[in-house]
Amino acid sequence: MIRFVGVRTVQPFLAFNAPVSGGLLVVEGWMPDFAMKEAVAEFGRNHDSSLFVTGGPLSFGAPLSEYRTYAELGAATIAKL
């Protein structure tokens, strides 16, 4: 029971969203395409100066092995969108 209460009460803290326009937009490279489309739209709406994609290394032998990191994969996805 205690674990359930802890999980329920932490969600609002983790889901906090208060964008500030005109700055930097940072997104995770592992996000799915629909989320990347929303990130591109958000970048355009807020007139941010830069968009950064973050992410760690992709596993070797993965179907997307042409990209070394999730950051490279995310940046390629955004470029195609």
FENCOR-V744433 format. One record per residue. N is the residue number from 1. OMEGA is omega in whole degrees, -180 to 180 (none if undefined). D_LAST is the distance of its C-alpha to the last C-alpha in whole Angstrom. Layout:
N	OMEGA	D_LAST
N	OMEGA	D_LAST
This chain:
1	-178	44
2	179	43
3	180	40
4	179	39
5	179	40
6	180	38
7	-180	35
8	-176	35
9	-179	36
10	-176	33
11	180	30
12	178	30
13	-178	31
14	-177	28
15	-179	26
16	-178	26
17	178	24
18	-177	25
19	177	22
20	-175	23
21	175	21
22	-178	21
23	-180	21
24	174	19
25	-179	16
26	179	16
27	177	14
28	-178	16
29	-177	14
30	-177	15
31	178	13
32	-175	12
33	-178	8
34	178	10
35	176	11
36	177	8
37	179	7
38	178	10
39	178	10
40	178	8
41	178	10
42	178	13
43	179	13
44	-179	13
45	-174	16
46	179	18
47	178	17
48	-177	17
49	-178	18
50	175	16
51	-180	14
52	176	15
53	-178	14
54	175	17
55	180	19
56	-177	22
57	172	22
58	178	21
59	177	24
60	179	25
61	178	25
62	179	22
63	-179	20
64	-172	17
65	176	20
66	177	18
67	-178	17
68	-177	20
69	174	19
70	177	16
71	178	15
72	178	14
73	179	12
74	179	11
75	177	10
76	178	9
77	179	6
78	180	5
79	180	5
80	179	4
81	none	0
